[in-house]
Amino acid sequence: MTASPLPVEPFDLVIFGGTGDLAVRKLLPALYHRFVDGQIPASSRIIGIAREGLDDDGYRASLRKALQEGGGNAAKIEAFLGQVGYRSLDARKDDGWDAFAALIGEQPEHIRVFYLSTSPELFVDICNRLGSYGLNKGRARVVLEKPIGRDLASANQINDAVGHVFEESQTFRIDHYLGKETVQNLLALRFGNVLFEPLWNAEHIDHVQITVAETLGVGQRSAYYDRAGALRDMVQNHILQLLCMVAMEPPSSLQPDAVRDEKLKVLRSLKPIDESNAAQLTVRGQYRAGAAEGQSVPGYLDELASGKSNTETFVALKAEIANWRWAGVPFYLRTGKRLPERVSEIAVVFKAVPHSIFDPAAGVLAQNRLVLRLQPDEDIKLWLTIKHPGPGGLRLRHVPLDMSFAEAFGVQQPDAYERLLLDVVRGNPTLFMRRDEVEAAWQWADPILAAWADSGETPRPYTSGTWGPSAAVALIERDGRTWNEESE
């Protein structure tokens, strides 16, 4: 039996950067799916904001095409677009802001959500404009997309400036990975079952791997990406948040600050990686020409106008958490572009049995693994050793107990943004980053970036379509371990 969706109060959701890739490809389709499920009240409004000189009809036409390509129902798409509008605004110019403020003021009782799907350089200008027109009052909320800054100092500048306009309770720093069903199920697995939590510690867990791999290159994001790199783009936010969800202590409840307090403790317990040990604990890579998804693809430098860059497109790290639960357990983290497959997963690898009673001819006793896959398909696999059926002696096999969400529940899992957008409307910040979390993540990442810059070394080249530089394999294999690549 499917649970009824929670009710939602009427709202106005304004998307700055409303013609951008994130808005058109993710945010508007997510809102459309919530509309189809009856969670967008009839008086609610969705307003796209950008500098392009479009009107409502022109904006709706561009969205109509995107929603149709996504398999939406024609009649429902038209009904949804009836609640969508558009305004042309420039965050740094006065033109149009009076009319926009008047438009928002037409429904003062509505919850107001301002989603900043723009370059971080515009966050402060947009918030200052919203504040000067009084649009930050009452039940107003602002959503900040990552990255928040490029280091601790710039993150603090952004947070300080936004904080002058919006209270911390009004500020939602989004990381869409935390809205994925598999991440939510990690909480359910750990804290809703007596089976796992007693084993969730250094006594029973050998190591943890977190992989976020992409087959795509930087494409049209090259200008942004070359200023950021893989560590800023993925590790400092997405991957560290996943690490926190794996490693945090049981919160006293699922109240927002109870969960976020425990995540913060993990971030503050990470052992430093700096110039003294970065060469041993980190690997940087940059893709060269090769093949991806059966097609020849150019190298990273070929995609840049300058043709030269020391920006990393691949990172592998060995991190450790200095507390009682995790002392001595390595967390191997890797992410990169132009890798062989698109996959995001967490692999919790348990220790080997202390003594085997089986004849070596029966097969190798593999370590148990709990693998939580976030994309492309969300599922959970628990790899166990069992006897291969049939006569002919005892033969051991390593096979998964497999739980696919789509197969188990018979429904398509909602996109992470569907959950997160309505959490903002409801004022539930549990799955959003608090300011002190952002600061703690940068405090750990900044010394790594500084060590790389001071070393003067260029990223190690790797061929597109491979799993990164050979040094990334050596990083884990020198500890007698291997990267998880069991997908069958």
N, C-alpha and C positions, 0 to 999 in steps of 0.2 A: 504494500500500500504506500503510495507516494504522499509525503507530507505536504500540506498546503503551504505556499510561500507566505512569508511574513508580510503583513501590510506595510505600505510605504506612504508617508504623508506627501501631499503635493509639494513639488519643488521646481526651482529653475536651475538648470545645469548649463553653465556657460563654459565652452571649450575655447580657450585662447590657443591659436594654432589649429583652428578648426578645419583647415584645408590640408593639413599635413598628413604624412603617412600613418602616424599612430592614430590620429583621430578617425581617418577614413577606413583604415584597415582593422582597427581594434575597438576603439571607444564607441563609435556609432553602431557597428554591428552588435556589440555587447548590449547597448541600450535597446536596440531593436529586439533582441531575444528576450530581454526583460519585459518589453512591451507585449510581445506575443504571449508571455506567461501571465499577463495581467498585473504587472508590478509597476507600471507607469501610470499614475492617476491622470484622468482626462484633462485636468487643468494644468498639468505640468508642462514646462517648456524646455526645449533643448536648443541652445543658441550657439552657433559656430561664429568664432571671431577670427578674422585674419585681415591682411592688408589688401588682398585681391578685391577688385571692384565688382563683386557679385551682388545679386539681390537674392531674395528668398528662393525664387524659382530656379535660378541658376545653381544655387547651392544644393537644392533638393535634387536637381537633375544629376549632379555628380555623385550624390549619395545613392540615388536610385540605381544607377549602374553598378556601384560596388555591392549593394545589398542583393541585387538580382544575381550577380556573379557568385555570390555566397549561397545561393539556393533559397533565398527568401520567397515567401508567398506574395504574389503581386498585389492582391487586395490589402493584405496586412502591411505591406511596405507603404502603400499610399496612405493608409490610416496613420502609420507611425510618422511619416514625413509631414503630416498635417500638424504635428506638434513640434516640428523643427523649423528654426528660422536662422537668419544670418545677418551679421552687421560687419561692415568694413571699418576697422579701427587700426591705428598705429599706436603702439604703447608709448611712443616718444613724441607724439603730436596731439594737440588739443582737439582736432577736428573729429566730430562725431561722438565725443564722450558725453556731452550734455544729453543728447538724444538717447544714448545707451542707458545712462543712469535713469532717465525718465521711463524707459521701457521696463527696466527691472523694478522700478518703484510702483508700477501698475499693480503688482500683486505683493504687497508688503508682508503678507502673512506667510508666504512661501519660504521654505528652506532655500537658501542660496548656496550653490556650489560653484566655485570658480576653479576650473581645472587648467593648470598652466602647462599645456603640451607644447612648450616653446623652448628655445635655447635658454639655459640658465641665466645668460646675460640680461634677459628681459624680465626675470622674476621680480626684481626690485622695482623697476619702472611700472610694471602692471600693478603690483600691490600698492605702490604709492598713489597711483591713479584711483584705484578702488577705494582707498582710504580717504582721498580728498573729496570724493563724492559721497562719502558715508555708506558705501556699499559693504563695508566690513562689520556693520552693526548687526545686532540681533542674532538670528540663527544662520549666520554666514560661515562658510568654510572655504578654505583654499587647499588645493591639491598640488603638490610639487612633484614633478617627475624627476627621476635621477638623470644625470648625476647632479648632486648638490655640491657644487664646487669642484675643483680639481686637486685640492689639498685641504688640510685643516684650516688654514688661514682664510682661504676663499669661502669655504663652507661656513665658517663663523660669520664672515661678512654678510653672506646671503641670509643666514638664519637671524642675525641681528636686525637686518633691514626689514625682513618679512615680519619679525617679531614686534617691530614698532607699529605695525598695522593690524596684524592678527595675533590673538592670544595663542599660546601653545595648544590649548584645547581645541582651537579652530583650525590647526595646521595639520594636514595629512600628507606625510612624505611616503609616496607610494613605491612599493616594490612588488611588481605583479607576480613574482615567483611565490610570494607568501599566500596568494589567493588560489593557487593550484590545489586541486582536490588531494593529490598525493601528499602534499605538505600538511594539509589539514588532517589527513589520515595518519600521518606520523604521530600527531598528538593523540589520536584515538588509539593507535597501536600501543604506544608507550604507556599511556595513563588510563586506558580503558580495559586493559587485559593484564591479568596477573602474570602471564607467561613471560613477557619481555623485560619489564622493568627490573626484576631482580638480577637479570643478566647484563643490564645496560651499564657496564662499568669496566674498568681496566682489568679486573680479574678474569673476565670472560671474553672481552672484545680485543682482537688483535690489532685491527686498524680500521679506519674509515676512509672511503674514497668519495669525492664529489667531482663529477665531470659535467661540464656544460660545453658541448661540442656543436659547431655549426659547419655546414657544408658551404655556405655562402661566403663570399669575400666582403670587402667593405662597400663596394658598389658606389652608390650616390652619397654614402655617408663618409666618404674619404676625408673631407675637410674637417668634420668633427672628429672622426676616429684618429686622425694623425695627431691631433692635440691631446687625445685621451690615452689610447692604447688599452690593451686587454685588462690590465690590472685595475685601472680606473673604471673601465666600462663594465666589467663583470665581477671581478673578485671583491672589490671594496664594498659592493652592495649585494648583488644577487647571491654570490657564493658564500660570503660571510653570514648572510641571513640564514641560508640553509644550514650552515655549520652550527649556528646558534640553536636552530630548531632540533637538531640531532643531539646537541651536547648539553642543553640547559637542564637545570634541576627541575623537579616537579613544582610548578607554581601552586600557590595555595588555592587558586581558583582560576577560572578563565576570564576574570576581570582584566581589562586592558593593561593596567599598570602592573598587575601581578605577573603577567606573561612577559611584558617588556622589561621588568626589573630583572628577571632571570636571564633573558637574552643579553642584557647589558653586562651581567656578571661574567658571562662567557667571553665577551669581547675584551673585557678588562683582564681576563686571565690568560689571554693568548701570549705565548712566549715571544719576546721581541725578535724580529729578523732585521738586521741592520748590516752595516759594512763589515762587521766582524764575522758574520756567518752567511750572508746572502749568497755568496758563491757556492756554498755547499747545499743550501736549502731551497734555492730558486733556479728556474730555467726560463729564459726568454727566447722566443722564436719569432720568425717572420717568414710568411709563406712566399714561395717562388712559383713560377709557372708549373703547371701540371694538369691533372684531370680531376674534375668534380662532377659526379652524377653523370658520367659517361661523356662529358664534354671537355674539350681543352679550355683551360682558363689561364689568364695572365697572372703574373706575380704581383705582389703588393706594390712594389716600386713602379711597375708598369702602369698602375692605376692612379698614380700621383702625378700632378703636373710638374712637380720639381724633379721627380725621378730619384729622389734620395730621401732617406728617413731612418732614424734609429727607433721608431715606434714598434713596440712588440704587438704581434697579432696572436701570440700564443704565450701562455704562462703555465708553468707547473710549480707547485710549492709543497713543501713539507712543513706543516704547521703542528704545533703542540699546545695543549691547554694545561696550564700549571695549576691543577687543583686535585683534590683527593679522588674524584670519580675518574678522571682521565689521565692521571700522571703516567707518562710512558707510552701512551697510545698515540701514534702518529695519525694526522689527518692529511691525506694526500689530495691536493686540489689541482685541477687542471681545466683550462678553457682555451679555446682557440677557434680561429676561422679557417675555412678550407680544409676541414678534417674529413675523414671518410664517410661519416654519417652524422645526421642531426640527432643528437640524443642529450638529454639531461637526466642524470640519475645520481642517487645516493646509494652506495654499497657499504653496508655494515658487515665486516668480515669477522667472524668469531674465531676464537683460538682453536687449534687442532686438538683432537682427543689426546689425553696424556699418555695413553698406551693402547696400541692396537692388538686385538685378540685374533685378527684375521690373517690368513696366509697371504703373503705378498702376491701370490698368483691371482688372488681374488680381485685385485685392483687397488689403486691408490685411494687412500681415505682423504677426500677433499674437505677443506674447511667449510662449515656452514656459512651461508651468506644471506643476508636480507637485503634485497635490491628493490629500491623504490624508484620507479621511472616516472619522470615528470613530463617528458615529451620524447617522441611524437605522440605516443599513446600512453596514457596514464595507467600504470598497473603496479602490483606488488608481487614479488616472487621471493619465496623462501626456499633456498637450495639445500637439499638434504641428501644424505647417502642412504640408499635402499638396496635391497637385493634385486638383481635382474630376474624376472620370472622365468620359470622353466627348469628342467633337469640339467644335469651336467656340472654340478658343483656350485659352490657359492661364488657368484660374480657380483661385484658391487658397482652401482651406478650413482652418479651425481645428477639428480633431477630436481626440477622446481615444483613446488606447490604454487600454482599460478592463479592470481586473482586479477582479472581484467575488469575495470570499472564498467566499461560498456557492456561486457557480457554478463557480469554479475547483476547489474541493475537494469539492463535492458534500455538504457537511455544514453543519449550523447551527453558527456560531461560538459557542464557550462564552462565557458572561458573564464580565466581568472578575473578579468576586468568586470565581468558581470557581477561577481560577488563584491569586489572591492568598491565599485561605483556606488552600489546600494548601501554598503557599509558606511560610506561617507555621508550619504543622505540620512542614514539612521544615526549618525554621530558615533559610530563604534570604531575606535582607533586601534583595536587589538592587533590587526594585521598591518599596521603602518608603523614606520620608524619614528621614534621619539628623537628629539634633538640630541640628547646625550648618547644615543646609539650611533648616530651619524658621526659625532665627534670621536667616539671610541674607535670606530672603524678606521677613520682617517689617522688617528694616532698610531695605529698599528701599520697602516699602509704607507704612510709618509716616509719612514726610515728605509723601507724597501726601495721606493722610488729614488730616494737620495743615494742609496748605495749603488744602484744601477747607473745613475747619472755620474757619480764620482769615479766609477770604475772605467768609464770611457769605452767599454766593450759594446760591440754591436750585437743585436739579437742573432741567434743561431738560425741559419736558413733551414727550411724544410720544404719538401716538395708538396704542392697542393694535392690533396687526396690521401695523405699519410697522417699518422697520429702525432705529428710534431717532430721536433728534433730528437735525435737518438739520445741526447742527454736527459730528456724527460723519462725515457725508459730506464736509463741508468739510475736516475734519482730514486726510483722505487725498488729496482732490482738489486741495488747494492745493499738493501735491507732484507733481501731474500723474499721479496714480494713481487707481484705483477699487477698491472692494471686490469681491472675487471672488464672483460670483453665477451662474457657469456651471454648471448642474446637468444639462444634457441629456445 
